Amino acid sequence: MTNVALNAIPSVSSMHNLNAQFIVQRASKADLSEILAIYNQSIPGKQATANLAPVTLEERTEWFDEHIHSSTRPIYVVRAVVKLMDEANESTAQAESPIVAWGSFSDLYARPAYHISTEISIYLHQDYQGKGLGSLLARWMLTQAPSLGIHNIVALVFAHNKPSLGLFRKLGFEQWGYMPKVCDMDMQGFIADVVMLGKAMMLDNDVDE
């Protein structure tokens, strides 16, 4: 395992540029409502989550608190960079938008020996889908994995979610498993298959010196 300070939680104020248009940082306590709104947008499409009804703040509070207090299972939020024109001073300033996307690393299985492996999840605001933001966020999260002590990343994707399958395969994920007919998506016969895609991360001590 890499020699990282896994007990140190980075400051949520630390921001990183995904590109000139978007910034990413760890989620803070104030972000849950926006994160949940984006998550709930994904439910009616029945492609990104097995929840069938909107999730409440109360239902997600414990999950959220565990993530934001974890040094190795963070939630990241993405905001768009908005340029504001000050006509009086003929200058341009930058401001941040509401959250437009978020991603998380979660325990693959709640047993200590699984600590080197994690599940990745990514959700985009409906106005920012199909614009390459999911790829930007996923690629950035992959760069963070070694510093979190993550050796393996797993994505669980519905077999009918072709865009997500394509995204992860482009990022080098391979099929590690297939679970046929495991999700009843509408209680009326829409039974979904789930594909397990995985990627082993290159860690610092895997490289010959």
C-alpha positions in Angstrom: 0.0 0.0 0.0 1.2 3.5 -0.7 2.7 5.6 2.1 0.0 8.2 2.4 -1.5 10.1 5.3 -4.9 8.4 5.1 -6.1 10.0 8.3 -5.6 13.6 7.0 -8.8 15.1 5.4 -7.8 17.7 2.8 -9.4 21.2 3.3 -12.7 21.6 1.4 -11.6 25.1 0.4 -8.8 23.6 -1.8 -10.0 24.0 -5.4 -8.6 22.4 -8.6 -9.3 23.3 -12.2 -10.8 20.6 -14.4 -10.4 23.0 -17.2 -11.0 26.7 -17.9 -14.8 26.2 -17.3 -15.0 24.0 -14.2 -13.5 23.7 -10.8 -13.7 20.7 -8.4 -13.3 20.4 -4.6 -14.3 18.2 -1.7 -17.9 18.6 -0.6 -18.7 20.6 2.4 -21.6 20.4 4.9 -23.6 23.0 3.0 -23.6 21.0 -0.3 -25.9 18.2 0.6 -29.1 19.8 -0.8 -27.6 20.5 -4.1 -26.0 17.1 -4.3 -29.3 15.5 -3.5 -31.1 17.6 -6.1 -28.8 16.3 -8.9 -29.1 12.8 -7.6 -32.9 12.9 -7.7 -32.9 14.3 -11.2 -31.4 11.0 -12.3 -34.1 8.7 -10.8 -36.9 9.1 -13.4 -34.5 8.1 -16.3 -33.8 4.7 -14.6 -30.3 4.6 -15.9 -28.1 5.8 -13.1 -29.5 4.6 -9.8 -31.7 1.7 -8.5 -33.7 4.1 -6.3 -37.2 4.4 -7.7 -38.5 7.4 -5.7 -36.8 10.7 -4.7 -34.5 10.5 -1.7 -34.9 13.0 1.2 -32.3 14.9 3.1 -33.0 12.9 6.2 -32.3 9.6 4.3 -29.0 10.9 3.0 -27.6 12.7 6.0 -25.8 9.8 7.6 -24.3 8.7 4.2 -23.2 12.3 3.5 -21.6 12.8 7.0 -19.6 9.6 6.6 -18.2 10.8 3.4 -17.3 14.3 4.3 -15.5 13.1 7.5 -13.7 10.3 5.7 -10.1 10.8 4.5 -10.3 8.0 1.9 -14.0 8.1 0.7 -14.6 11.7 -0.4 -17.4 13.3 -2.3 -16.2 15.9 -4.9 -18.4 18.7 -6.3 -18.0 20.5 -9.5 -18.9 24.1 -10.2 -18.9 26.1 -13.4 -16.7 29.3 -13.5 -18.9 32.3 -14.2 -17.4 35.5 -15.5 -19.1 38.7 -14.3 -18.6 42.0 -16.1 -18.2 45.1 -14.0 -19.1 47.7 -16.6 -18.3 50.6 -14.2 -14.7 49.5 -13.9 -14.6 47.8 -17.3 -13.2 44.7 -15.7 -14.2 41.0 -15.4 -14.4 39.0 -12.2 -15.0 35.3 -11.6 -17.8 33.8 -9.6 -18.8 30.2 -8.9 -22.1 28.6 -10.0 -24.2 26.2 -8.1 -23.0 22.6 -8.2 -23.3 21.1 -11.7 -21.9 17.7 -11.0 -20.6 15.5 -8.2 -18.7 12.2 -7.8 -17.9 9.9 -4.9 -15.7 7.1 -3.9 -17.6 4.6 -1.6 -16.8 1.4 0.1 -17.1 -1.5 -2.3 -18.0 -3.7 0.6 -18.2 -2.9 4.3 -15.5 -5.2 5.5 -12.0 -4.1 6.5 -10.1 -6.2 4.0 -11.9 -4.4 1.1 -10.3 -1.0 2.1 -8.0 -1.1 -1.1 -11.1 -1.2 -3.4 -13.8 1.3 -4.0 -16.9 2.1 -6.0 -17.0 5.2 -8.1 -20.2 7.2 -8.8 -20.7 10.3 -10.9 -23.9 12.4 -11.4 -24.4 15.4 -13.6 -27.0 18.1 -13.5 -29.3 17.6 -16.4 -28.2 20.8 -18.1 -24.6 19.7 -18.2 -25.1 16.1 -19.6 -23.6 15.2 -22.9 -20.9 17.9 -22.8 -17.9 15.9 -21.7 -18.1 16.9 -18.0 -18.6 13.3 -16.8 -15.3 12.3 -18.5 -13.5 15.3 -17.1 -14.6 14.5 -13.5 -13.9 10.8 -13.8 -10.4 11.3 -15.2 -9.6 13.7 -12.4 -10.9 11.3 -9.7 -8.7 8.6 -11.1 -5.7 10.8 -10.5 -6.7 11.2 -6.9 -7.2 7.5 -6.2 -3.6 6.6 -5.4 -3.3 9.3 -2.7 -6.4 7.8 -1.1 -4.9 4.4 -0.9 -7.2 3.0 -3.5 -5.8 0.1 -5.5 -9.0 -0.9 -7.5 -12.0 1.2 -8.7 -15.3 -0.5 -9.6 -18.2 1.0 -11.5 -21.5 -0.7 -11.3 -23.5 0.3 -14.4 -26.9 -0.8 -15.7 -26.4 -2.8 -19.0 -28.8 -0.4 -20.7 -26.9 2.7 -19.7 -24.8 2.8 -22.9 -23.3 6.3 -22.3 -21.8 5.3 -18.9 -20.5 2.0 -20.2 -18.8 3.8 -23.0 -17.3 6.4 -20.7 -15.7 3.9 -18.3 -14.5 1.7 -21.1 -12.7 4.7 -22.7 -11.1 5.3 -19.3 -9.6 1.8 -19.4 -12.2 0.0 -17.2 -12.7 -3.7 -18.1 -15.6 -5.9 -17.4 -15.1 -7.8 -14.2 -18.6 -9.2 -13.8 -22.1 -9.4 -15.1 -25.2 -9.7 -13.0 -28.3 -10.6 -15.1 -31.8 -9.5 -14.1 -30.9 -8.2 -10.6 -33.0 -5.0 -10.5 -36.7 -4.6 -10.9 -36.8 -1.0 -12.2 -40.5 -0.3 -12.3 -42.2 -3.2 -10.5 -43.9 -3.9 -13.9 -41.5 -6.1 -15.7 -38.6 -3.8 -16.5 -35.8 -6.0 -15.2 -32.3 -4.6 -15.5 -28.9 -6.3 -15.8 -25.8 -4.7 -14.0 -22.3 -4.7 -15.4 -19.3 -4.6 -13.1 -16.5 -2.6 -14.6 -13.1 -2.4 -12.9 -9.8 -0.7 -13.2 -6.6 -1.5 -11.2 -4.7 1.7 -10.4 -1.0 2.1 -10.9 0.5 3.0 -7.5 3.8 4.7 -6.8 5.4 1.6 -5.4 4.3 -0.4 -8.5 6.8 1.6 -10.6 10.3 0.2 -10.9 12.9 2.7 -9.9 
